Amino acid sequence: MVTEELLNDGPEVVVFDSLFKGHRAAADRRAKFVEGELMNPGLLPRTLKENSVQAIIHLAAHSLVTASVETPRNITTTTWWAD
C-alpha cells in the first residue's frame, strides 16, 4: 500500500477520504485521517494548509469498471482544485 510505504520511509501522511465506498480500517492507523468530500469548499484547502502538505497522491477511483465507463466525466469532481 502506498500509505504504508510512505510511512515506513518517514514522512507524515494525511489520508483524506469520504469513505463513500471504503472503510476507515483500510487506512494505516499511523496516518492522520480526515473524513471529507473533495467538493467541500473549505475542508480540503484547510486540510492541506493545516498539515503543510507538500505533495498529493490521488488514488481515488471507482472500484467497479462499469461505474467509470457509464459516467466517465466524474473525474472532473476530483480534479477541479488542481488548476
PERAZI-V709501 format. One line per field, one symbol per residue. ss: DSSP state (H for helix, E for strand, C for the rest). psi: psi as a letter, one per 30 degrees, with the letter a starting at -180 (. if undefined). burial: + if it has 9 or more other ideal C-beta (glycine too) atoms within 8 Angstrom, else -. A space follows every 10 residues. Layout:
BEGIN
ss = ???
psi = ???
burial = ???
END
This chain:
BEGIN
ss = CHHHHHHHHC CCCEEEECCC CCCHHHCCCC CEEEECCCCC CCHHHHHHHH CCCCCCCCCC CCCCHHHHHH CHHHHHHHHH HHC
psi = keeeeeeffe lkkkkjkfge haleffkkff kkkjklkegj ffeeeeeeef ghkflkjjgk lkfkeeeeee iffffffffe ff.
burial = --+--++--- --+++-+--- ------++-- +-++-+-+-- --+++-++-- +-+------- ------++-- ---+---+-- ---
END
